[in-house]
Amino acid sequence: MIRFEDILQLSIDERLDLVEKIWDSITDSDDPLPLTNAQRAELDRRLQAHAQNPDEVETWNEVKSKIQRRK
């Protein structure tokens, strides 16, 4: 088993490479992120809403500003 302390001894580039490999191992699986039926339905609803109105978007700065105002 790899210890967290051992990972911290790696360089930043090595840690980023490790994170990428871990993420790839998750997303390459048959069901990378198990979702409930409700979560899948919500994602489908949002994709459909975007497809119908692709210009109704917010920039990252707008989203970030909303989040910061909530704090």
Secondary structure, 3 states (H helix, E strand, C coil): CCCHHHHHCCCHHHHHHHHHHHHHHHHCCCCCCCCCHHHHHHHHHHHHHHHHCCCCCCCHHHHHHHHHHHC
